[in-house]
Amino acid sequence: MFKRDQIEALFAELKSEWQGTHDFEKIHRDVDLGIAYYDSGRPLTGLDERALALIEKHKPE
């Protein structure tokens, strides 16, 4: 399960890399979904590859 510090780091990176771009809202939405999927044990299918990369980088070990 994601912890607060992991989520904060993930969203900080998301904002620094993507905020202000036309894809920011889509990536943000997919990160939100991806965290929920990950925490519930669901597969992370159908999500934006950039969101998946952020989730993979910051996920719990």
C-alpha positions in Angstrom: 0.0 0.0 0.0 1.3 3.5 -0.9 2.4 5.6 2.1 1.9 9.3 2.3 5.6 10.1 1.6 5.6 8.0 -1.5 2.4 9.7 -2.8 3.8 13.1 -2.0 7.0 12.3 -3.9 5.1 10.9 -6.8 2.9 13.9 -7.2 5.8 16.3 -6.7 7.5 14.7 -9.6 4.3 14.6 -11.7 3.9 18.4 -11.2 7.5 19.3 -11.8 7.6 17.3 -15.1 4.1 17.7 -16.5 2.2 20.6 -15.0 1.4 23.2 -17.6 1.4 20.6 -20.5 -1.7 19.6 -22.4 -1.4 16.0 -21.1 -1.1 16.9 -17.4 -4.8 16.2 -16.5 -4.8 12.8 -18.2 -1.6 11.7 -16.5 -2.8 13.0 -13.2 -6.1 11.1 -13.5 -4.2 7.9 -14.5 -1.8 8.3 -11.6 -4.8 8.6 -9.2 -6.4 5.5 -10.7 -3.1 3.6 -10.8 -2.5 4.2 -7.1 -6.1 3.0 -6.3 -5.6 -0.1 -8.6 -2.2 -0.9 -7.0 -3.5 -0.6 -3.5 -6.5 -2.8 -4.3 -4.4 -5.4 -6.1 -5.9 -4.7 -9.5 -3.8 -4.9 -12.6 -2.5 -1.5 -13.9 -3.9 -1.9 -17.4 -5.2 0.8 -19.7 -3.3 3.6 -18.0 -1.0 6.1 -19.6 2.6 4.9 -19.8 3.9 8.1 -18.2 1.6 7.5 -15.2 2.8 3.9 -15.0 6.4 5.0 -15.0 5.8 7.3 -12.1 3.9 4.6 -10.2 6.6 2.1 -10.8 9.3 4.5 -9.6 7.5 5.5 -6.4 5.6 2.3 -5.5 6.1 0.5 -2.1 8.8 -2.1 -2.1 
